[in-house]
Amino acid sequence: MKISELSRRTGVPVASIKYFRREGLLPAGRATAATLAEYGEEHVQRLRLIKALTTLGGLSIAATRDVLATVDQAENTDKTLEAISYALPVPVTAASAGDADRDAAAESAAAADVMDLIAAMDWQVPGTSPHVRGLTTALRELRRLDADYRPERLVAYAELAHSIARLDLERAAAFDDSPALAEQAVIVLALSGPMLELLRRLAQEDQVRRRGADHPDAE
Amino acid sequence: MKISELSRRTGVPVASIKYFRREGLLPAGRATAATLAEYGEEHVQRLRLIKALTTLGGLSIAATRDVLATVDQAENTDKTLEAISYALPVPVTAASAGDADRDAAAESAAAADVMDLIAAMDWQVPGTSPHVRGLTTALRELRRLDADYRPERLVAYAELAHSIARLDLERAAAFDDSPALAEQAVIVLALSGPMLELLRRLAQEDQVRRRGADHPDAE
């Protein structure tokens, strides 16, 4: 199909398609003339994946390129899943929380909380994981907030997170190692988060409304 | 305390403190001289909350102002919780997914999926909720991705999201209607999401590693 048809099929403007080509996110079409290229279904699927990662997944163009490169180099599904997981942006980083704001006591206390949690959950994760660092930063800031913060509460959240990850991986487990199925893994890993957040917000709304109904005297 | 001490206590630069003052996020200190103001513990707590919302919560200054205004106008905890929930940025919006990309069939199918899910969960949420719109957009894009997408799977995620929201609200339920405790509610609602995402990623890492260990022949 021509680029105009590719644009119509995917809802991605022609200019954006050309941009993704230049940035190396989208493979070239088959040249049919000096200025014409023929695109196929693989381009439609890849464009939809790029769109999902950059919009729903909230990935930058650079992060999207990293994730797609990982997908295209897929050796086996497990390695691909870990590589994708590490390529996705981490919601909390030390930088995002402000490195200027150092507090050795809170930092080490938070690091201990994270290690205790990982031990309690018997999670096999390296201390170098960006998610370990992110969680440590988040707990450090919560400690500094004097929030009603109790490390033991984390276990309840961690157990639910574990169940959610099991759902995610059940979907990924069916995948063989073809790039097409690695793409499905990207969708699962990158888009489960935003979807889960929306579901959690809806459930919060429901429970707040029910609380209001339970004791209208609260009005 | 002087502004320099306030900065030291919170790790927020003096220039940022003055900026938050100008933007109306932080109340004025008690003037002790033409150019001097005395700040108290309430300023320390408010600055830490602003920092948590803007860094860990990923809120813009405008969104932070909205949330803090909601906190300060707290009538009762339930109303405050809903107002805060609506003031927080929605992870997926129609705009973020590109309004140019219209697909009436996918749109209505997604809307039906969301309504079915809400009915299945017996969630009391208005169709006007930004989270209903966000979820509809997310499902529309997933449908268009030809992802291995099955609406019935959503129920399993929704049930876990429901349990997580219960944990969130259990923490909020203890709060009375004082602004200080409304602040705790903000922390719960705004920061549970990023924390949960990190826990989910850690659990995914653990399960991927165990899968690899289960069948090393996959190497």
Interface residues (C-beta under 8 A of the other chain):
Chain A: T10 G11 V12 P13 Q45 R48 L49 K51 A52 T55 L56 G58 N76 T77 D78 K79 L81 E82 S85 L88 V90 P91 V92 S96 A97 G98 A100 D101 R102 D103 I118 M121 W123 Q124 V125 S129 H131 V132 G134 L135 T137 A138 E141 L142 R144 L145 D146 A147 D148 R153 L154 A156 Y157 A158 L160 A161 H162 S163 I164 A165 R166 L167 D168 L169 R171 A173 A174 Q184 I187 L189 L191 S192 G193 P194 M195 L196 E197 L198 L199 R200 R201 L202 A203 Q204 E205 D206 Q207 V208 R209 R210 R211 G212 A218 E219
Chain B: T10 G11 V12 P13 Q45 R48 L49 K51 A52 T55 L56 G58 N76 T77 D78 K79 L81 E82 S85 L88 V90 P91 V92 S96 A97 G98 A100 D101 R102 D103 I118 M121 W123 Q124 V125 S129 H131 V132 G134 L135 T137 A138 E141 L142 R144 L145 D146 A147 D148 R153 L154 A156 Y157 A158 L160 A161 H162 S163 I164 A165 R166 L167 D168 L169 R171 A173 A174 Q184 I187 L189 L191 S192 G193 P194 M195 L196 E197 L198 L199 R200 R201 L202 A203 Q204 E205 D206 Q207 V208 R209 R210 R211 G212 A213 A218 E219
